[in-house]
């Protein structure tokens, strides 16, 4: 009798321990469910200016000097980043592809006969969306309904910012545009700053809406990496953009570009010059030079993996870059 009681007690204790272990494993699991991840897509929209800084238009055509070499360099860096992402067990990523434009018709005050000139896109808006939040024109309405929950949209939802977001919606496929109007899970404005000689651009984070972490982790801070590959249809030419934002605290009401978003790593890149048809007055404000954009958004806790990948990418491509510059 006593041995039977002890056996039953042992089995009961084992069951309790097993349940506790399984519960602990579930609590430590840092990977979002597949259904939740599959419902989200990374998207990018090119705009003449950032909604948070609508007056800063790109007004000059940038002539790439070492475009081929820079492109090769960044392609290799992108490969190294992919390898680092695979090794980062704490990271999670979303990707997506979009058809956008690299240039816009810009009419300067001294334009002859109102004929626009092709101006490089001045901003890339990146968002992680589901079907209900895939419409940029609806984001300000969602912000208006709950402004305290989305203070990052206070500035981009000024009248001119709304106009830019509405213009972005024109590039949303009709099936997605009919999804509804909610705020994206993540929203970032990346301003493209030109070098002094106009030979290259560098991306800079200007605004960020990051209301909650994308994955549960013990650490209070996260790192966000944005990788964008812009390619001309049917060609290898294009540009690659990379921004790594470090030590971000999800849920902060507002991220200041000069402080919170200043802890970033990015790279210069050259862009192909506009080579399309001669512009007409009807091209004012319209997109030119179509490009395909592949966007990757990654939330990670291992900044060193990305920095080491960058170093490895530069090291492998350095001989080719040196030959191109000789």
N, C-alpha and C positions, 0 to 999 in steps of 0.2 A: 504493500500500500504506500509506504513512505517513498520507495523508489519510483512508483508511478507518479506520485505527487511532484517529486523532484524533476522528473522528466517533463511533466506538463509545465512546471514553472520555468524550466530552462527553455522550452520551446516558446513560451510566452515572452520571456526576456529577449530571446533571439529575434522574435518578431518585432518587439518594440525597438530594439537596436537597429534592425534593418529599416524599419519605417523612419527612424530618426536620421539614419544615413542618407536614405533616399530623399527625405525632405531637405536635408542640408545640401545635397547635390543640386536639387532644383533651385534652392535659394541662391546658390553660387553661380548658377548658369548665367553667363553674361551675354548670350546670343539671343536676339529677338526671335520670336517664332517665325517660321518660314512664311506663314500666311501674312503676318504683319509686314515682313520685309518685302514680299512680292507685291504688296499693294502700293508701294512707294516707288517713285521714279525720280532720278536726277534730271533736271532740265536746265538749259541755259538760253537766255535771250540776249541778243546784241542790240544795243540802243545807241542813238547819237550821243546821249549824255546820261548820267546816273539820275534816277528820280530824286535822290537826296541832294543832288547838286546839279539841277537842270540847266543852270546858266553856263556851265563849263562845256561848251561844244568843242569837238575836234574839228579844227579848221584848216588843217594842211595835210597834204598827201605825203605819207612817209615813204621814202625811197630806201628799200633794204640794201645794205652794203654787203653783208656777209650772210645773206638769208639762207643759202644752202648749207653752209657750215653750221650756223646756229640751229637750223632745223635738225641736222644730223645729231648734233650734241643733245638737243632736248629729246629727241626720239630715244636715244640711249638712256638718258636720265629717266624717261617714262618707263622703260623696260626695267630699270633698276628699282624704281618705285614699286612696280608690280611685284617684283620678287620680294621686296621688303614687306609689302602688304600681306603676301602669302605667309610670311614668317611671323607676322604679328598676330598672335593668338587673341589679343584683346581688342583688335580692330574689327570694324564692320563697315561695309561700303555699299553704296548704291550707285548705279550708273544709268545712263540713258543717252539717246542720240536725237538730234534735232536738225532741221533744215533752217538755216538763218542767213544773214547777210554780213559781209565783212566791211562794206562801205555804205555811206548814206549820202544822198544829194544834199549839199549844203549851199545855201545862198548867202554870201557875204554882202555887207552893205554896199561895197563897190562893184558888185557883180554886174557885168555888161549885159543889158537886156534881160536881167533876171535869170541868166543861165547858171545853174548850180555847178559846183565842183565836187568831185568825189572826196569825201572826208572819211577817214578811218573811224570805225565805231569807237566811241569814247567810253563805253561801259558795257560790262557783261553782268546781267542779273542771273544769279544761280538760285535754284529753289529745289527742295525735296518735297514732292507733292504726291497726293493721291488723286483719285478722280474728282473729289469734291473741292480740291484746292488747286487745280491746274489752270485756272483762268486768272491771269494777272490783273485784269480790269476789275475783278470782283474783290481783290484783297483789301482795297481801301474801304469798301462797304462793310466787310467783315471787321475791319479795324474800327470803323465808326460805331459798330454795334457793341464793341467791348474794348474801348481805347486803353483801359488800365491793363489789359492782358497783352497788349501789343504796342508798347511805347516806341519801339523801333520804327513803326510806320508813321509816327507823327510827322516827320520831315518829308518822306517820299509821298505822303498823301496830301501835299499841297496841290493847288490846281494844276501847276505845270508837271508835277510828278505824276499825278493821276493821268494826265494826257499821255505821258511816256508809257505808263503801264498799260493804258488802253491800246496804244499802238502795238505793244508787245503781244496783246491778245490776238491781233490779226494773224500771228504766226502759229496760233494754237489750232490743231486739227479740230474740225467741227465736232467729232465724237467726244473729244475731251472737253471742249468748250461748253458742252451741254451738261457737264457734270455737276455744276453748282458753284457756290461761292463761299469758300472757307479759307482761312490762313494756311500757308504752307507750314510743314513741320520745321523747315529751316529756310532762311532767306538771307542772301548775301549780295551786296553790290560791290563789284570789282571794277574800280576805275583803271583805265589804261593810260599811263603817263609816258609821254614821249621823251626820248633822250634829247640832249641839247642840239645834237647834229641831225636829229630826225631819222636816225638810222635804225632805231629799235624802240620797243616799248617795254614797260615793266608793269605788271599788275599790282594794284594796291587795294586792300580791303577798305571800303568806305563806310559800310553799314552792315549790321548783322542782327537778324532776328533768330534767337536760339533759345526758345522758351523752356526746353526740357532736354535732357540727354537723350541720345538716340539709342543707347544701350545702358543697362544697369552695370555699374562698376563701383568698387569700393572708393576709388579716388574721387575727390571733390572736383577736380579739374579735368578737362579734356583737351585734345589737340584735334583740330580740323584741317584736313588737307583737301584742296580743290585742284583737280587736274583736268584741263580742257585741251582737246586736240581739234584744231580747226583745219579742215582740208577742203581745197577746191575740188569740185566734182571731177572724178576721173583722173586726178593728178596727185602726185606725192607732195606738191607744194602746199604750204599753209603756215600755220603758227601753232605753237604749243604754249599754254599758260599754266603756271604752277604757283600756288599760294599755300603756305602752311602757317596756320594760326596756332600759337602755342599757349598752353596754360589758361584756357578759358573756363570760366565757371558758368555752366548752363543755368539759364533762368534769370540772369542778370537783367534788370529792366532796360538798361541802355548800355551799349558798348561804344566807348569813345574811340574814334579812329587814331587819335594821337597818343593814346595810352593803352587801352585794352587790345586794340587791333594792331598796335605797333610791334608787338612781339611776333614778327612773321618772317618767313623766308620765301623769297621769290626769285625769279630769274629773268634777265633780259631776253627778248626774242625779237627777231626780225619778221616782217610780214611781206607778202607779195604785193607789189605795186598794182594799182588798178589798171586793168588792160581791156576794159570793156568798150562798148560803143560810146560815141559822142553823146553827151547829155543834152536833154531838152528841158524847158521849163516844167514839164510834167514830172520830172524826176526830183523836184525839190522835196526834201523830207522823206523820200522813198528809199527803200533798201536797194543796194547794188552789190554786184559780185557775190553770188550765192556761195555759201560754204556749208559743209556738214560738220556738226560739232558733236564730239563724243565727250560726255561729262562724267567725271567720277567724283563722288563725295565720300570721304572716309573720316570716320571718327575713331581716334586711336588714343592709346595711352603711352605709346612708345615713340616719342619724338626722335630718339637716337636712331631708330631703324630708318627713318626717312632721311635724316642728315647723313648717315653712313651711305645710304643708297645714292644720294646726290654726289657725295665724294667719289663713289665708285663709278658713277656715270661720267663724271668729268674726267676721271683718270683714264677710262677706256677711250674717250673721244678726243682727248687732248692732242694726240699726234695728227689726227685728221684736221682738227681746227687749226693747228700750227701750220700745216701745209697750205691750207686755204688762205691764211693771212700773209704768207710769204710773198 
